[in-house]
Amino acid sequence: MTIIRIVIGAILTAIVAVGLVPMLVLLDMVGGGDGWGICPDGIASCSTSYFDGPELLAALMVVIFLLLMILRMALHIQRLIDGRRSRVDSKSMSRGDRFGRW
């Protein structure tokens, strides 16, 4: 169970990281950087096509969508494990109240 919680935490962290990438690239460019390699000579001499932005957006959306699907599967597995655990606990208690009968 702990492993699934770690996986869920890692997936959520990855989703946040993917969402922050465009902002961090823009902040690097505004500060005089190369935008993590997008504009090697600075923003003034940056020559990009019209499709670079939409391509980046599409790639980030696909990655976030895949991460959300993996997160949904992990949460489903966690619910299945919790359901099985509660069924096992209820069966063990229904076989005779361990605490009430001697």
C-alpha positions as a printed Julia matrix, in Angstrom:
102×3 Matrix{Float64}:
   0.0     0.0     0.0
   2.84    2.36    0.79
   4.35    1.78   -2.64
   1.13    2.9    -4.32
   1.07    6.07   -2.23
   4.67    6.79   -3.24
   3.75    6.22   -6.9
   0.77    8.56   -6.58
   2.97   11.22   -5.0
   5.56   10.84   -7.76
   2.88   11.14  -10.45
   1.43   14.28   -8.86
   4.92   15.76   -8.61
   5.54   14.97  -12.29
   2.25   16.63  -13.3
   3.18   19.8   -11.4
   6.69   19.75  -12.89
   5.35   19.42  -16.45
   2.96   22.27  -15.8
   5.77   24.49  -14.53
   8.17   23.93  -17.44
   6.79   26.69  -19.73
   6.8    29.2   -16.89
  10.37   28.37  -15.92
  11.53   28.64  -19.54
   9.9    32.06  -19.86
  11.39   33.23  -16.57
  14.83   32.13  -17.77
  14.38   34.06  -21.03
  13.19   37.19  -19.26
  16.25   37.03  -17.01
  18.56   37.06  -20.02
  19.01   33.32  -20.32
  18.66   31.11  -23.35
  15.32   29.62  -22.3
  16.83   26.23  -21.52
  18.31   25.99  -25.01
  15.34   27.29  -27.0
  17.1    30.53  -27.95
  20.86   29.95  -27.65
  21.8    33.56  -28.53
  19.17   35.22  -26.35
  15.62   36.29  -26.98
  16.57   39.21  -29.26
  18.06   36.94  -31.91
  15.73   34.02  -31.41
  14.3    32.7   -34.64
  11.55   30.17  -34.22
   8.77   29.03  -36.48
   5.12   29.7   -35.9
   4.58   26.09  -34.9
   7.12   25.84  -32.07
   4.66   27.09  -29.45
   1.77   24.85  -30.49
   4.14   21.86  -30.76
   5.39   22.47  -27.23
   1.82   22.89  -25.99
   0.7    19.67  -27.69
   3.64   17.71  -26.28
   3.02   19.0   -22.75
  -0.7    18.24  -23.01
   0.01   14.68  -24.16
   2.43   14.15  -21.28
  -0.03   15.55  -18.73
  -2.84   13.42  -20.2
  -0.72   10.27  -19.94
   0.27   11.12  -16.37
  -3.38   11.66  -15.47
  -4.26    8.26  -16.94
  -1.5     6.62  -14.91
  -2.71    8.48  -11.81
  -6.25    7.22  -12.4
  -4.97    3.64  -12.7
  -2.94    3.98   -9.51
  -5.94    5.35   -7.61
  -8.1     2.51   -8.96
  -5.55   -0.05   -7.78
  -5.46    1.64   -4.38
  -9.28    1.41   -4.12
  -9.19   -2.27   -5.08
  -6.61   -3.02   -2.41
  -8.57   -1.06    0.2
 -11.78   -2.9    -0.75
 -10.12   -6.28   -0.45
  -8.59   -5.33    2.87
 -11.94   -4.18    4.26
 -13.64   -7.39    3.05
 -10.98   -9.5     4.74
 -11.35   -7.49    7.95
 -15.14   -7.79    7.91
 -14.98  -11.56    7.3
 -12.58  -12.06   10.16
 -14.87  -10.11   12.5
 -18.03  -11.91   11.33
 -16.67  -15.36   12.2
 -17.11  -14.58   15.8
 -16.62  -11.36   17.59
 -13.15  -11.79   18.97
 -13.59   -9.17   21.6
 -17.14   -9.89   22.72
 -17.18  -13.68   23.09
 -14.97  -15.87   25.28
